[in-house]
Amino acid sequence: MTVHPARVISETIDVDADTVYDFACAPDRLPLWASGLATGIRQEADGWFAESPMGRIRVEMAPRNAFRVLDHDVTLPDGQRFHNAMRITPSGNGCVAAFVLLRMPGVTDEAFENDAAHVARDLGTLKALVERGGGHPG
């Protein structure tokens, strides 16, 4: 059995969990805060697709749920599929956005640190966006 090393990267957000979740779970809003999808995402007949630094990828989001789970699978152009675990957890009047970054085989220390910094930046962008009022669904 293989268990991949992991790091949980989190960001506290001074906005209620439902508002953050409602904003973040919409695939068409991902490019606003997930920089790997900065060129946009579009819905096609067979799912959501984006142009990324890795090429054309498929993004499959978890169905809307009461637990505010934002897990999503990313399928690369070569068919490799990666599961990304994320959730929004209530914390007082605000919430915590948490992403579990798995270290896959062959990933160097430097690449893993770069990935972690990338995720932290994206969560910081989500925080800034919803805290300044840009995260209201609609």
N, C-alpha and C positions, 0 to 999 in steps of 0.2 A: 504494500500500500504506500502511495506517495502522498505526503502532506507538504504543501507549498508554504514557505515562510510568508507571513503577512504583516501588514501594518494598517492600523485603523487611523485614518486621517479625518479629523473632524473640525467643524467650525460652529461656534455659537452664533445664533442669529436672533436679533431683537425684534422678531416678528412671530406671530403665532404659527404653530406647526401646520395647521390646515391651510393657511394662506401660502406658506412656502411650498407645501406639497402640491397644492392645486396649480401653482405656477410651474414648478419643476417637473411635474409628471407629463406635461404636454410636449410631445416630440417636436412640434414645430417651434417651440421656444428654446430647445437645447442650444442652438447656435448663439443665443444671447449670453450664455454662461459656460458652456462646455466648449472650450477653445479648440478641441480636436475636430469639432464640427463647424468651425468658423465660416466655411464656405456655404453653409446652409444644409438643410435637410428637406426632403420632399417625400410625400406619400405617393406611392405607385400602386398598381393593382395588387401586387404581392407583398407589400410592406413599406417600411420607411427606409430610405436610402440617403446617403450623404457622401460627398467627396471629402476625403480626409487626407492628411499627409501620407497615409498608407494606401491610398487609392479609394475606389468606390467601395463603401462598406454598407452592410445592412444592420439596422439598429432595431432590436425588438424589446420594447418596454414591457415590464410587468403590468398586468391589468390594474386599473384603479382599485385600491383596496383601503380598508379602514385602518390598517396598520401603518400606512404611509411608507410602504416599501417601494423603492424606486429601482429595484434590480433591473438590469438590462443586459441583453446579450448582444455582442458585436461580432459580426461575421466578416472576416477580411476577404479580399479578392481571391486569395488562394484557398478559401474554404475553412481556414482555421476559425474556430469560434471561441470567444472568451466571455465568461460570465462575470459581470461586475455587480457587486453587492453594495447597495446604498439604501439609506433610509433617513427619514426625518422623525426625530423623537421630541415630543413636547418637553419643555424645561421651563417651569414657571410660566411667565407670560410670553416667552420666546420658544426657541427650539434649538436642537443640535442637528446639523446635517453631518452624517458619517458615511464614509466610503471605505470599503475594505479593499486594499491594494494587495493582490497576490503577487509574489515573486515567482515567475515561471522559470523552468529550467533554462539555463544558458544566459539568463539576464545578469549582466555584470553589476557590481556594486554601484558603479557610476550611473548606469542606465536605470537601476532601481531608484536611486536618489533623485534622478531627473524626473522619473515618473511620479514619485511622491510629491515633488515640488510642483509639478504640473497639476496634479489633483488638488493640492492645497490652493494654488492660484485660482482654479476653477471654482472651488467652494467659496473662496474670498470674493470672487466676482458675483456668485449667486447671492451671497450675503449683502454686498453693496447694492445690488440691483433691487432686492426686495426691501431692504431697509430704507431706501430713498423713495419707495412707493412705486417703483417700476414693476413690482411683482404681483400686482393685482390682476387676477385672471379677467379675461373679457375681451 
